[in-house]
Amino acid sequence: MDIQIRDIYKGFGSFPALRGANLDIRSGELIALLGPSGSGKTTLLRTIAGLEFPDAGQILFGGVDTAPLPVSERRVGFVFQHYALFKHMTVLDNITFGLRVRKSKNRPDKDAIRKRALELLDLVQLSGLEKRYPAQLSGGQRQRVALARALAIEPSVLLLDEPFGALDAKVRKDLRRWLRELHDKTGVTTIFVTHDQEEALELADRVVVMNRGSIEQVGSTSDVYERPATPFVFDFLGSVNVFPGTVKDRKLSIDGANVTLDTDNDHAAGAVDIYVRPHDLRVVEEGSSGFDVTIKTVQRTGAIVRLITQLKHNKEIVEVELAHLDPQAINRKVGESIRLQPAIYGLFPRASHDSVRTLPDVDPLAVPEHRERGRLG
Amino acid sequence: MSNPATDYSLQDPPKIPFEPLIERNSSISEPTWVRWSLIFVAILFLALFLLLPLISVFTEALRNGLGPYFAAIVEPDALSSIKLTLIAAAIAVPLNLALGVSAAWCITKFEFRGKSLLISLIDLPFSVSPVVAGLIYVLIFGRQGYLGPWVMDHDIKILFAVPGIVLATIFVTFPFIARELIPLMQEQGTDSEQAALSLGANGWQTFWHVTLPNIKWGLLYGVLLCNARAMGEFGAVSVVSGHIRGETNTMPLQIEILYNEYSFSAAFAVASLLAGLALVTLGVKSFLEWRYGDELAAGRKH
């Protein structure tokens, strides 16, 4: 089912969690809401689910306004970060819950419910575990049960709130791959929230980058990564080096360095910030256009050689990432001088430069007070 | 995409042996003599202040043998006091069960203005003296009270009658269940309820199938404590009862009257009954904790 989100505003007390969010989601899409803590991504997801109500704006499911529908009538499959399985019920009872609570005229008969649950268990590859309790499952298995439970009600949209947040790296990777396969198989419109850019880029068809209650950019994974619309998106999706520079007559120069680059970017002339990712810097020959740096540290992480270097002209730190097989990466030593040239970069007017600021997620309902429990008597 | 050798998200949880872990670590334990003297002090204290009085109640009650003991219990005034105590508890406990669960549900699952005020109000019966609690009802329903004249005009007896005793008992025992449930439900959060709602359950189904099973042991514990206090309450009931023999005396009041009349063995006989009720309550509680300890712990751990 396609979903339209129109000018959603939502505040918690004096904290504006969402400031006019607009988004169109096509039927069958797998969408990631990506942003730092406090960017409003979870609030947006919960608002779509009907667990929060917007102060202003509209959410349309297939063209129909959902405002009068409570969460129980929206047919959304919601998957929580900490699974929220019913711990006193078996896996089978958890999965069938959504069907068992239906009014008798809409409820399938017992055998049909059981059959459907066993099919779903098969789909999430947990056949044979239907009699277990959630406490007897691993984190990865629990999240699979939570997904099966959400799919049991044949949801019009599947909403996942940081679904892999509580799991360790290996399990997370496997679940991610599996979720993608599952989505391709079922075709349910799916929206998931994450603060992990790698997860968003790997899993989603389109990524919605959010910051401080607003949507910064919506685009395919390659769009947001290769053509970030704002300095924030540039900064949030991976690390970045920022150089002050000037655009004049379609020529870009980096302040203080002997670099002039042709730019077909029809950027207005004036002071700019040049955003370059560490792996978009090239090591070039003496004499080419570029800036000189001194290598401070050389670090090998997996397939990447990371150089921390210092600009000669103003002592600023520049991070460079090279593939470990790159001839330029082999035998680099601390103290060596090299010349760098930005291969791919983004330009933003100086005034718009805005450092990444993160705020805590504000959701008073979701935060239980962890107070020591005193016993009476 | 190629399948990796192992899918870690499908693996079973590791098997952890279910044995109590006994820590033998010199940096976190005391020398032997310190340990044993602390244990001795604790046991001595328990024996002197808890066990000895309990034993003395029963020995005093049985001083003249079993015959007089049973005679004291089946004496009409004593029997009526036992009946009244059971009636008061039978009304107060279910009412407080309903009120306590609603209060805890309200406080832990919803956000609203005045929540902290409500929490303080629930604690009020704990913080005021039971005698004051009793006096509150005298102020309301007494001859000079706010509702006194109206109550008298309609020929309803509240003070110095069973309704007054029940009201005082409800007031005094109100916090037990709510106080037991609030921390438990706060710890459990609202995720399970929200999950149930998103799966299409209505409010009542969510409460019955999700919330209640999660709190049942805490609830039972609260009911037991509430019941123990409801039967044993003295101060508030004493103020509103009027001490009419065979009519408005509960067991604690009957014991006091007998004691003041120097019929010690009768006083202790009724007292032993009350203590026996308390022991049964504690026994049931311990049994439940032993039988369902894991479940209780799991519920609390979240």
Interface residues (C-beta under 8 A of the other chain):
Chain A: A49 G50 L51 P70 V71 S72 E73 R74 R75 V76 G77 F78 F80 H82 A84 L85 F86 K87 H88 F97 G98 V101 R102 Q125 L126 A135 Q136 L137 S138 G139 G140 Q141 Q143 R144 A146 R149 A150 A152 I153 L167 K170 V171 R172 K173 D174 L175 R177 W178 E181 P364 L365 A366 P368 E369 H370 R371 R373 G374 L376 G377
Chain B: M1 P4 D7 Y8 S9 L10 Q11 D12 P13 E111 F176 R179 E180 P183 L184 Q186 E187 Q188 G189 T190 D191 S192 Q194 A195 A196 L197 S198 L199 G200 A201 N202 Q205 H209 V210 P213 N214 G222 L225 A228 A298 R300
